[in-house]
Amino acid sequence: MAQDGIVLVVSVSIFKDEEVLIIKENKPSALNKWNFPSGRIESGEDVLYAAKREVKEETGLDVELTSSTGIYNFISSAESQVILFHFTGKVTGGSLIIEEDEIIDNKWVKVNDLADFDNKELRDPSVIKQIVNNLVHKNFYSINIFNQQIR
Protein backbone atom coordinates (compact mmCIF):
# COMPACT_ATOMS: atom_id res chain seq x y z
CA MET A 1 0.00 0.00 0.00
CA ALA A 2 1.31 3.47 -0.85
CA GLN A 3 0.18 6.52 1.03
CA ASP A 4 1.60 9.96 0.32
CA GLY A 5 4.70 8.38 -1.23
CA ILE A 6 5.17 5.88 1.59
CA VAL A 7 5.03 2.17 0.76
CA LEU A 8 3.89 -0.21 3.51
CA VAL A 9 5.40 -3.68 3.19
CA VAL A 10 5.38 -6.97 5.13
CA SER A 11 8.19 -9.52 5.05
CA VAL A 12 8.59 -12.94 6.67
CA SER A 13 11.59 -15.12 7.55
CA ILE A 14 10.22 -18.66 7.45
CA PHE A 15 12.22 -21.09 9.57
CA LYS A 16 12.71 -24.81 9.15
CA ASP A 17 15.17 -26.20 11.68
CA GLU A 18 18.20 -23.89 11.50
CA GLU A 19 17.46 -22.63 8.00
CA VAL A 20 15.40 -19.80 6.58
CA LEU A 21 13.65 -19.59 3.20
CA ILE A 22 14.75 -16.96 0.70
CA ILE A 23 13.33 -16.30 -2.74
CA LYS A 24 14.91 -14.88 -5.90
CA GLU A 25 12.72 -12.19 -7.40
CA ASN A 26 11.99 -11.57 -11.06
CA LYS A 27 10.52 -8.08 -10.77
CA PRO A 28 11.78 -5.08 -12.77
CA SER A 29 12.81 -3.34 -9.53
CA ALA A 30 14.51 -6.48 -8.17
CA LEU A 31 15.66 -8.65 -11.06
CA ASN A 32 17.57 -11.74 -9.81
CA LYS A 33 17.72 -10.42 -6.23
CA TRP A 34 17.34 -12.60 -3.13
CA ASN A 35 14.79 -11.52 -0.53
CA PHE A 36 12.48 -12.89 2.11
CA PRO A 37 8.89 -13.51 0.98
CA SER A 38 7.34 -10.05 1.09
CA GLY A 39 4.94 -7.63 -0.47
CA ARG A 40 2.78 -4.57 -0.08
CA ILE A 41 -0.01 -4.26 2.44
CA GLU A 42 -3.26 -3.75 0.57
CA SER A 43 -5.54 -0.84 1.44
CA GLY A 44 -7.54 -1.62 4.58
CA GLU A 45 -5.66 -4.90 5.19
CA ASP A 46 -4.52 -6.10 8.61
CA VAL A 47 -0.70 -6.24 8.88
CA LEU A 48 -0.58 -9.82 10.23
CA TYR A 49 -3.03 -11.04 7.60
CA ALA A 50 -0.99 -9.33 4.87
CA ALA A 51 2.18 -11.13 5.98
CA LYS A 52 0.51 -14.55 5.80
CA ARG A 53 -1.14 -13.71 2.47
CA GLU A 54 2.13 -12.62 0.85
CA VAL A 55 3.89 -15.81 1.98
CA LYS A 56 1.08 -17.92 0.54
CA GLU A 57 1.09 -16.01 -2.76
CA GLU A 58 4.86 -16.17 -3.24
CA THR A 59 5.65 -19.63 -1.88
CA GLY A 60 2.45 -21.69 -1.58
CA LEU A 61 3.14 -22.14 2.14
CA ASP A 62 0.82 -21.48 5.07
CA VAL A 63 2.65 -19.98 8.04
CA GLU A 64 2.12 -19.17 11.67
CA LEU A 65 3.77 -15.88 12.58
CA THR A 66 5.88 -16.36 15.70
CA SER A 67 7.64 -13.04 16.32
CA SER A 68 8.84 -9.80 14.76
CA THR A 69 12.37 -8.51 14.24
CA GLY A 70 11.04 -4.98 14.04
CA ILE A 71 9.91 -2.22 11.75
CA TYR A 72 12.35 -0.84 9.18
CA ASN A 73 12.13 2.59 7.53
CA PHE A 74 14.28 3.07 4.41
CA ILE A 75 14.49 4.44 0.88
CA SER A 76 14.19 1.55 -1.60
CA SER A 77 16.21 0.97 -4.74
CA ALA A 78 13.16 2.39 -6.58
CA GLU A 79 13.55 5.62 -4.53
CA SER A 80 10.36 5.08 -2.50
CA GLN A 81 10.15 5.51 1.25
CA VAL A 82 9.32 2.07 2.64
CA ILE A 83 8.07 1.09 6.07
CA LEU A 84 8.61 -2.65 6.36
CA PHE A 85 7.12 -4.86 9.08
CA HIS A 86 9.29 -7.99 9.37
CA PHE A 87 8.11 -11.22 10.99
CA THR A 88 9.41 -14.70 11.64
CA GLY A 89 7.25 -17.72 11.06
CA LYS A 90 7.02 -21.46 10.77
CA VAL A 91 5.30 -23.61 8.15
CA THR A 92 1.89 -24.99 9.12
CA GLY A 93 0.76 -26.30 5.72
CA GLY A 94 0.82 -25.93 1.98
CA SER A 95 3.53 -26.96 -0.46
CA LEU A 96 6.51 -24.96 -1.62
CA ILE A 97 5.62 -23.75 -5.11
CA ILE A 98 7.21 -20.71 -6.69
CA GLU A 99 5.11 -18.13 -8.49
CA GLU A 100 7.02 -18.16 -11.77
CA ASP A 101 6.06 -14.66 -12.95
CA GLU A 102 7.60 -12.84 -10.00
CA ILE A 103 9.74 -15.50 -8.29
CA ILE A 104 12.33 -17.53 -10.18
CA ASP A 105 14.04 -19.53 -7.43
CA ASN A 106 14.03 -20.34 -3.73
CA LYS A 107 16.33 -22.02 -1.26
CA TRP A 108 16.72 -22.79 2.40
CA VAL A 109 19.90 -21.29 3.88
CA LYS A 110 21.47 -21.02 7.30
CA VAL A 111 20.86 -17.57 8.76
CA ASN A 112 24.58 -17.03 9.36
CA ASP A 113 25.24 -17.71 5.66
CA LEU A 114 22.92 -14.86 4.67
CA ALA A 115 25.33 -12.42 6.29
CA ASP A 116 27.95 -13.52 3.73
CA PHE A 117 25.82 -12.82 0.65
CA ASP A 118 27.24 -10.15 -1.65
CA ASN A 119 25.19 -6.94 -1.52
CA LYS A 120 24.65 -7.16 -5.29
CA GLU A 121 22.73 -10.42 -4.76
CA LEU A 122 20.23 -8.92 -2.28
CA ARG A 123 17.22 -6.68 -2.68
CA ASP A 124 17.76 -3.56 -0.56
CA PRO A 125 20.88 -5.10 1.04
CA SER A 126 21.23 -2.68 3.97
CA VAL A 127 17.76 -3.65 5.21
CA ILE A 128 18.27 -7.38 4.57
CA LYS A 129 21.55 -7.25 6.51
CA GLN A 130 19.82 -5.47 9.45
CA ILE A 131 17.15 -8.17 9.48
CA VAL A 132 19.77 -10.92 9.27
CA ASN A 133 21.67 -9.34 12.17
CA ASN A 134 18.48 -9.39 14.25
CA LEU A 135 17.83 -13.01 13.26
CA VAL A 136 21.38 -14.09 14.16
CA HIS A 137 21.22 -12.35 17.54
CA LYS A 138 17.64 -13.52 18.12
CA ASN A 139 16.37 -9.96 18.56
CA PHE A 140 12.74 -11.04 18.45
CA TYR A 141 9.68 -9.18 19.66
CA SER A 142 6.24 -10.52 20.46
CA ILE A 143 3.70 -10.16 17.67
CA ASN A 144 1.24 -9.22 20.40
CA ILE A 145 2.38 -5.63 19.86
CA PHE A 146 0.42 -5.78 16.59
CA ASN A 147 -3.20 -5.39 17.58
CA GLN A 148 -5.71 -6.77 15.13
CA GLN A 149 -7.33 -4.22 12.93
CA ILE A 150 -10.48 -2.77 14.43
CA ARG A 151 -13.38 -2.08 12.07
N, CA and C of each residue as an Amber inpcrd file, in Angstrom:
protein
   453
   0.8530000  -1.1760000   0.0000000   0.0000000   0.0000000   0.0000000
   0.8940000   1.2330000   0.0000000   0.5710000   2.2100000  -0.8170000
   1.3080000   3.4660000  -0.8500000   0.3990000   4.5730000  -0.3430000
   0.9490000   5.4170000   0.4870000   0.1840000   6.5230000   1.0320000
   1.1070000   7.7250000   1.0900000   0.7710000   8.7630000   0.3440000
   1.5960000   9.9650000   0.3160000   3.0690000   9.6290000   0.0660000
   3.3310000   8.7290000  -0.8950000   4.6990000   8.3780000  -1.2350000
   5.3480000   7.3610000  -0.3200000   4.6350000   6.8800000   0.6760000
   5.1730000   5.8760000   1.5890000   4.5910000   4.5240000   1.2170000
   5.4560000   3.5180000   1.0990000   5.0290000   2.1660000   0.7570000
   5.0780000   1.3190000   2.0290000   3.9600000   0.6690000   2.3470000
   3.8850000  -0.2070000   3.5120000   4.0530000  -1.6480000   3.0550000
   5.0240000  -2.3430000   3.6450000   5.4040000  -3.6780000   3.1920000
   5.5080000  -4.6250000   4.3890000   5.1650000  -5.9050000   4.1500000
   5.3800000  -6.9710000   5.1290000   6.4060000  -7.9340000   4.5550000
   7.1570000  -8.5820000   5.4390000   8.1940000  -9.5180000   5.0470000
   8.2720000 -10.5920000   6.1230000   8.5700000 -11.8390000   5.7120000
   8.5860000 -12.9440000   6.6750000   9.8090000 -13.8320000   6.4590000
  10.5290000 -14.1040000   7.5490000  11.5850000 -15.1230000   7.5530000
  10.9400000 -16.4080000   8.0370000  10.8430000 -17.3880000   7.1320000
  10.2150000 -18.6590000   7.4540000  11.3170000 -19.6350000   7.8520000
  11.1970000 -20.1850000   9.0620000  12.2190000 -21.0870000   9.5690000
  11.8160000 -22.5450000   9.4440000  12.8110000 -23.3650000   9.1050000
  12.7080000 -24.8150000   9.1450000  14.0260000 -25.2850000   9.7420000
  13.9600000 -25.8340000  10.9480000  15.1720000 -26.2010000  11.6810000
  16.0510000 -24.9540000  11.8240000  17.2850000 -25.0310000  11.3690000
  18.2010000 -23.8880000  11.5010000  18.3080000 -23.0750000  10.2150000
  17.3900000 -23.3180000   9.2850000  17.4640000 -22.6320000   8.0020000
  16.2530000 -21.7330000   7.7970000  16.4460000 -20.7530000   6.9060000
  15.3950000 -19.7990000   6.5780000  15.2100000 -19.8120000   5.0530000
  13.9690000 -19.5840000   4.6180000  13.6500000 -19.5890000   3.1980000
  13.8840000 -18.2160000   2.5910000  14.6110000 -18.1970000   1.4640000
  14.7520000 -16.9640000   0.7020000  14.2730000 -17.2430000  -0.7180000
  13.8460000 -16.1780000  -1.3720000  13.3340000 -16.2980000  -2.7350000
  14.1290000 -15.3570000  -3.6440000  14.2530000 -15.7460000  -4.9110000
  14.9130000 -14.8820000  -5.9000000  13.8140000 -14.2520000  -6.7510000
  13.7970000 -12.9230000  -6.7300000  12.7220000 -12.1940000  -7.3980000
  13.0170000 -11.9460000  -8.8760000  11.9300000 -11.8290000  -9.6330000
  11.9940000 -11.5660000 -11.0610000  11.1150000 -10.3560000 -11.3780000
  11.3050000  -9.3060000 -10.5980000  10.5240000  -8.0830000 -10.7740000
  11.4460000  -7.0170000 -11.3680000  10.9170000  -6.1050000 -12.1720000
  11.7760000  -5.0770000 -12.7660000  12.6270000  -4.3250000 -11.7370000
  12.0670000  -4.0790000 -10.5550000  12.8120000  -3.3360000  -9.5320000
  13.7580000  -4.2330000  -8.7330000  13.6780000  -5.5510000  -8.9420000
  14.5120000  -6.4810000  -8.1670000  14.8380000  -7.7230000  -8.9880000
  15.3760000  -7.5370000 -10.1650000  15.6650000  -8.6450000 -11.0610000
  16.8240000  -9.4830000 -10.5170000  16.5650000 -10.7940000 -10.3150000
  17.5730000 -11.7390000  -9.8120000  18.1270000 -11.3680000  -8.4410000
  17.2910000 -10.8090000  -7.5840000  17.7170000 -10.4230000  -6.2350000
  17.0700000 -11.3530000  -5.2140000  17.8520000 -11.7690000  -4.2140000
  17.3410000 -12.5990000  -3.1270000  16.6520000 -11.7220000  -2.0920000
  15.5830000 -12.2540000  -1.5130000  14.7940000 -11.5190000  -0.5310000
  14.0190000 -12.5400000   0.2990000  13.4330000 -12.0790000   1.3650000
  12.4770000 -12.8900000   2.1070000  11.1210000 -12.7310000   1.4210000
  10.2270000 -13.7190000   1.5270000   8.8870000 -13.5140000   0.9760000
   8.3010000 -12.2160000   1.5390000   7.8120000 -11.3640000   0.6480000
   7.3400000 -10.0510000   1.0940000   6.4340000  -9.4300000   0.0520000
   5.7800000  -8.3610000   0.4620000   4.9390000  -7.6280000  -0.4680000
   4.2060000  -6.4970000   0.2190000   3.4950000  -5.7470000  -0.5850000
   2.7820000  -4.5720000  -0.0820000   1.5320000  -4.9530000   0.7050000
   1.2400000  -4.1390000   1.6860000  -0.0050000  -4.2580000   2.4360000
  -1.0780000  -3.5950000   1.5960000  -2.1750000  -4.3010000   1.3700000
  -3.2580000  -3.7480000   0.5680000  -4.0880000  -2.7830000   1.4090000
  -4.7270000  -1.8520000   0.7490000  -5.5380000  -0.8440000   1.4370000
  -6.5630000  -1.5000000   2.3460000  -6.5840000  -1.0980000   3.6050000
  -7.5400000  -1.6200000   4.5780000  -7.1810000  -2.9750000   5.1490000
  -6.0320000  -3.5400000   4.7810000  -5.6570000  -4.8960000   5.1860000
  -4.9230000  -4.8950000   6.5260000  -5.2090000  -5.8860000   7.3490000
  -4.5160000  -6.0960000   8.6140000  -3.0700000  -6.5110000   8.3350000
  -2.1230000  -5.9810000   9.0970000  -0.6960000  -6.2390000   8.8820000
  -0.3750000  -7.7350000   8.9950000  -0.8750000  -8.4020000  10.0270000
  -0.5800000  -9.8240000  10.2270000  -1.1830000 -10.6780000   9.1120000
  -2.3920000 -10.3300000   8.7090000  -3.0320000 -11.0440000   7.6010000
  -2.2200000 -10.8580000   6.3170000  -1.7620000  -9.6280000   6.0770000
  -0.9880000  -9.3260000   4.8700000   0.2860000 -10.1700000   4.8180000
   0.9500000 -10.3380000   5.9470000   2.1850000 -11.1310000   5.9820000
   1.9070000 -12.5790000   5.5870000   0.8510000 -13.1610000   6.1340000
   0.5110000 -14.5530000   5.8010000   0.0750000 -14.6730000   4.3390000
  -0.6710000 -13.6940000   3.8510000  -1.1360000 -13.7110000   2.4650000
   0.0390000 -13.6510000   1.4990000   0.9740000 -12.7580000   1.7510000
   2.1260000 -12.6200000   0.8540000   2.9540000 -13.9010000   0.8130000
   3.1530000 -14.5420000   1.9650000   3.8910000 -15.8070000   1.9840000
   3.1740000 -16.8440000   1.1320000   1.8630000 -16.9510000   1.3010000
   1.0780000 -17.9250000   0.5390000   1.1740000 -17.6460000  -0.9580000
   1.0380000 -16.3780000  -1.3430000   1.0890000 -16.0130000  -2.7590000
   2.4490000 -16.3010000  -3.3890000   3.5250000 -16.0440000  -2.6550000
   4.8590000 -16.1740000  -3.2400000   5.4770000 -17.5560000  -3.1010000
   5.0010000 -18.3440000  -2.1240000   5.6500000 -19.6340000  -1.8770000
   4.6990000 -20.8250000  -1.8770000   3.3940000 -20.5940000  -1.7090000
   2.4450000 -21.6900000  -1.5770000   2.3410000 -22.2210000  -0.1590000
   3.1110000 -21.6590000   0.7620000   3.1360000 -22.1410000   2.1440000
   2.1770000 -21.3760000   3.0400000   1.5820000 -22.0970000   3.9910000
   0.8160000 -21.4790000   5.0740000   1.7780000 -21.3390000   6.2430000
   1.7360000 -20.1880000   6.9220000   2.6470000 -19.9780000   8.0410000
   1.9110000 -19.4750000   9.2720000   2.5240000 -19.7710000  10.3970000
   2.1230000 -19.1680000  11.6710000   3.2040000 -18.1570000  11.9980000
   2.8050000 -16.9110000  12.2050000   3.7730000 -15.8830000  12.5770000
   4.1320000 -16.0760000  14.0410000   5.4340000 -16.0670000  14.3360000
   5.8810000 -16.3630000  15.6970000   6.4750000 -15.1670000  16.4300000
   7.0470000 -14.2170000  15.6870000   7.6410000 -13.0360000  16.3170000
   7.8890000 -11.9750000  15.2510000   8.4610000 -10.8650000  15.6800000
   8.8390000  -9.8000000  14.7620000  10.2880000  -9.4210000  15.0560000
  11.0280000  -9.0510000  14.0140000  12.3670000  -8.5100000  14.2410000
  12.3320000  -6.9930000  14.2540000  11.1700000  -6.4210000  13.9590000
  11.0410000  -4.9790000  14.0400000  10.4130000  -4.3510000  12.8150000
  10.4610000  -3.0410000  12.8220000   9.9150000  -2.2220000  11.7470000
  11.0820000  -1.4280000  11.1730000  11.2110000  -1.4490000   9.8580000
  12.3540000  -0.8450000   9.1810000  11.8570000   0.2680000   8.2620000
  12.5060000   1.4240000   8.3320000  12.1340000   2.5860000   7.5270000
  13.3310000   2.9080000   6.6430000  13.1490000   2.8610000   5.3100000
  14.2780000   3.0700000   4.4070000  13.7990000   3.5880000   3.0500000
  14.7490000   4.0420000   2.2590000  14.4890000   4.4350000   0.8790000
  14.8900000   3.2440000   0.0090000  13.9560000   2.7470000  -0.7880000
  14.1920000   1.5540000  -1.5990000  15.0460000   1.8670000  -2.8160000
  15.4420000   0.8040000  -3.5080000  16.2110000   0.9700000  -4.7440000
  15.3820000   1.6850000  -5.8160000  14.0550000   1.6720000  -5.6610000
  13.1640000   2.3870000  -6.5810000  12.8940000   3.8210000  -6.1030000
  13.6400000   4.2600000  -5.0730000  13.5450000   5.6200000  -4.5350000
  12.2350000   5.9120000  -3.8200000  11.5740000   4.8850000  -3.2920000
  10.3560000   5.0750000  -2.4970000  10.7080000   4.9590000  -1.0170000
   9.9960000   5.7150000  -0.1860000  10.1530000   5.5120000   1.2500000
   9.3300000   4.2850000   1.6100000   9.9630000   3.3280000   2.2820000
   9.3200000   2.0730000   2.6380000   9.3110000   1.9260000   4.1500000
   8.1600000   1.5160000   4.6760000   8.0690000   1.0860000   6.0720000
   7.7470000  -0.3970000   6.0060000   8.6980000  -1.2020000   6.4680000
   8.6150000  -2.6530000   6.3570000   8.4200000  -3.2790000   7.7390000
   7.4080000  -4.1130000   7.8630000   7.1240000  -4.8630000   9.0810000
   7.6520000  -6.2740000   8.8450000   8.6820000  -6.6720000   9.5950000
   9.2870000  -7.9900000   9.3710000   8.9230000  -8.9620000  10.4870000
   8.5240000 -10.1730000  10.0660000   8.1060000 -11.2150000  10.9940000
   8.9350000 -12.4710000  10.7890000   8.8990000 -13.3440000  11.7930000
   9.4090000 -14.7010000  11.6410000   8.2080000 -15.6210000  11.6810000
   8.3640000 -16.7930000  11.0920000   7.2460000 -17.7220000  11.0640000
   7.7060000 -19.1420000  10.8640000   6.7420000 -20.0530000  11.0220000
   7.0180000 -21.4640000  10.7670000   5.9010000 -22.0110000   9.8900000
   6.2370000 -23.0170000   9.1040000   5.3000000 -23.6060000   8.1530000
   4.2540000 -24.4210000   8.9040000   2.9830000 -24.2080000   8.5340000
   1.8870000 -24.9910000   9.1160000   1.1390000 -25.7970000   8.0610000
   1.4350000 -25.5720000   6.7870000   0.7560000 -26.2980000   5.7200000
   1.1690000 -25.7830000   4.3640000   0.5150000 -26.3210000   3.3470000
   0.8180000 -25.9270000   1.9760000   2.0220000 -26.6660000   1.4400000
   2.3690000 -26.3690000   0.2100000   3.5330000 -26.9610000  -0.4570000
   4.3300000 -25.8530000  -1.1040000   5.6540000 -25.9870000  -1.0570000
   6.5150000 -24.9610000  -1.6220000   6.4130000 -24.9790000  -3.1450000
   5.8050000 -23.9190000  -3.6750000   5.6180000 -23.7500000  -5.1110000
   5.9880000 -22.3060000  -5.4190000   6.8590000 -22.1010000  -6.3830000
   7.2140000 -20.7150000  -6.6940000   6.2720000 -20.1520000  -7.7450000
   5.9600000 -18.8780000  -7.5700000   5.1100000 -18.1250000  -8.4940000
   6.0120000 -17.6430000  -9.6200000   6.0030000 -18.3390000 -10.7350000
   7.0170000 -18.1590000 -11.7670000   7.0760000 -16.7730000 -12.4030000
   6.0090000 -15.9970000 -12.3560000   6.0600000 -14.6650000 -12.9530000
   6.9720000 -13.7290000 -12.1580000   6.8520000 -13.7760000 -10.8370000
   7.5950000 -12.8370000  -9.9990000   8.7390000 -13.4720000  -9.2230000
   8.7200000 -14.7890000  -9.0570000   9.7400000 -15.4970000  -8.2890000
  10.3620000 -16.5470000  -9.1940000  11.6960000 -16.5790000  -9.2720000
  12.3330000 -17.5350000 -10.1780000  13.1050000 -18.6350000  -9.4600000
  13.3100000 -18.4970000  -8.1560000  14.0440000 -19.5260000  -7.4280000
  13.7860000 -19.3550000  -5.9370000  14.1070000 -20.3940000  -5.1860000
  14.0340000 -20.3370000  -3.7260000  15.0450000 -21.3060000  -3.1700000
  15.4560000 -21.0620000  -1.9270000  16.3340000 -22.0170000  -1.2570000
  16.3010000 -21.7780000   0.2410000  16.6020000 -22.8550000   0.9550000
  16.7220000 -22.7920000   2.4040000  18.2000000 -22.5840000   2.7230000
  18.5080000 -21.5810000   3.5370000  19.9020000 -21.2890000   3.8830000
  20.0240000 -21.0680000   5.3890000  21.2000000 -21.3240000   5.8890000
  21.4700000 -21.0240000   7.2960000  21.5120000 -19.5020000   7.4510000
  20.9410000 -19.0230000   8.5350000  20.8620000 -17.5730000   8.7550000
  22.2470000 -16.9460000   8.7190000  23.2200000 -17.5840000   9.3600000
  24.5820000 -17.0330000   9.3610000  25.1340000 -16.8780000   7.9510000
  24.7520000 -17.7870000   7.0420000  25.2450000 -17.7070000   5.6630000
  24.6800000 -16.4990000   4.9240000  23.4990000 -16.0470000   5.3150000
  22.9170000 -14.8590000   4.6740000  23.7940000 -13.6310000   4.8780000
  24.4640000 -13.5680000   6.0060000  25.3310000 -12.4180000   6.2880000
  26.4860000 -12.3410000   5.2990000  26.8310000 -13.4830000   4.6630000
  27.9520000 -13.5200000   3.7270000  27.5590000 -13.2580000   2.2760000
  26.2490000 -13.0970000   2.0090000  25.8170000 -12.8190000   0.6470000
  26.3890000 -11.4780000   0.1960000  26.7620000 -11.3950000  -1.0620000
  27.2350000 -10.1470000  -1.6490000  26.0480000  -9.1920000  -1.7470000
  26.2680000  -7.9340000  -1.4610000  25.1860000  -6.9450000  -1.5170000
  24.4970000  -6.9130000  -2.8780000  25.2320000  -7.1790000  -3.9510000
  24.6510000  -7.1630000  -5.2950000  23.6240000  -8.2680000  -5.4880000
  23.6680000  -9.2970000  -4.6330000  22.7320000 -10.4200000  -4.7560000
  21.4120000 -10.1700000  -4.0250000  21.3690000  -9.1440000  -3.1710000
  20.2270000  -8.9240000  -2.2840000  19.3980000  -7.7190000  -2.6950000
  18.1000000  -7.8340000  -2.4950000  17.2180000  -6.6810000  -2.6840000
  17.3550000  -5.7940000  -1.4540000  17.5810000  -4.5200000  -1.6460000
  17.7620000  -3.5620000  -0.5550000  18.6740000  -4.1530000   0.5260000
  19.9600000  -4.3690000   0.1820000  20.8820000  -5.1010000   1.0430000
  21.0620000  -4.5360000   2.4520000  21.0280000  -3.2210000   2.6160000
  21.2310000  -2.6790000   3.9700000  20.1120000  -3.1240000   4.9030000
  18.9000000  -3.2100000   4.3920000  17.7650000  -3.6550000   5.2140000
  17.8490000  -5.1560000   5.4600000  18.1420000  -5.9270000   4.4150000
  18.2670000  -7.3810000   4.5740000  19.3420000  -7.6980000   5.6130000
  20.4530000  -6.9930000   5.5580000  21.5530000  -7.2500000   6.5110000
  21.1350000  -6.8730000   7.9410000  20.3420000  -5.8090000   8.1100000
  19.8230000  -5.4710000   9.4460000  18.9200000  -6.5870000   9.9550000
  18.0450000  -7.0810000   9.0940000  17.1450000  -8.1660000   9.4770000
  17.9560000  -9.3990000   9.8440000  18.9360000  -9.7510000   9.0080000
  19.7730000 -10.9220000   9.2750000  20.4860000 -10.7700000  10.6140000
  21.0130000  -9.5890000  10.8850000  21.6710000  -9.3450000  12.1750000
  20.7010000  -9.6060000  13.3340000  19.4670000  -9.1360000  13.1960000
  18.4770000  -9.3860000  14.2480000  18.1360000 -10.8710000  14.3510000
  18.1000000 -11.5740000  13.2270000  17.8320000 -13.0130000  13.2570000
  18.9720000 -13.7670000  13.9420000  20.2090000 -13.4260000  13.5830000
  21.3800000 -14.0900000  14.1560000  21.4270000 -13.8860000  15.6730000
  21.1460000 -12.6690000  16.1070000  21.2200000 -12.3490000  17.5420000
  19.9090000 -12.6060000  18.2830000  18.9430000 -13.1870000  17.5530000
  17.6370000 -13.5170000  18.1230000  16.9760000 -12.3120000  18.7990000
  17.0550000 -11.1710000  18.1180000  16.3660000  -9.9590000  18.5650000
  14.9240000 -10.0410000  18.0840000  14.1210000 -10.7920000  18.8270000
  12.7380000 -11.0350000  18.4490000  11.8010000 -10.3240000  19.4090000
  10.6890000  -9.8710000  18.8660000   9.6760000  -9.1840000  19.6550000
   8.3510000  -9.9050000  19.4760000   7.5360000  -9.8590000  20.5020000
   6.2360000 -10.5220000  20.4590000   5.3490000  -9.8850000  19.3870000
   4.6340000 -10.7190000  18.6430000   3.7040000 -10.1550000  17.6650000
   2.4580000  -9.6050000  18.3530000   2.3670000  -9.7910000  19.6600000
   1.2390000  -9.2200000  20.3990000   1.2430000  -7.6950000  20.3640000
   2.3780000  -7.0960000  19.9800000   2.3840000  -5.6300000  19.8610000
   1.5580000  -5.1680000  18.6720000   1.2470000  -6.1010000  17.7520000
   0.4200000  -5.7840000  16.5930000  -1.0240000  -6.1410000  16.9230000
  -1.7930000  -5.1610000  17.2770000  -3.2040000  -5.3890000  17.5780000
  -3.9450000  -5.6170000  16.2720000  -4.9210000  -6.5140000  16.3250000
  -5.7080000  -6.7710000  15.1320000  -6.4640000  -5.5090000  14.7280000
  -6.6300000  -5.3790000  13.4530000  -7.3290000  -4.2190000  12.9250000
  -8.7490000  -4.1530000  13.4780000  -9.1390000  -2.9850000  13.8950000
 -10.4810000  -2.7660000  14.4280000 -11.3220000  -2.1120000  13.3320000
 -12.4920000  -2.6510000  13.1040000 -13.3770000  -2.0780000  12.0710000
 -14.5790000  -1.4680000  12.7100000
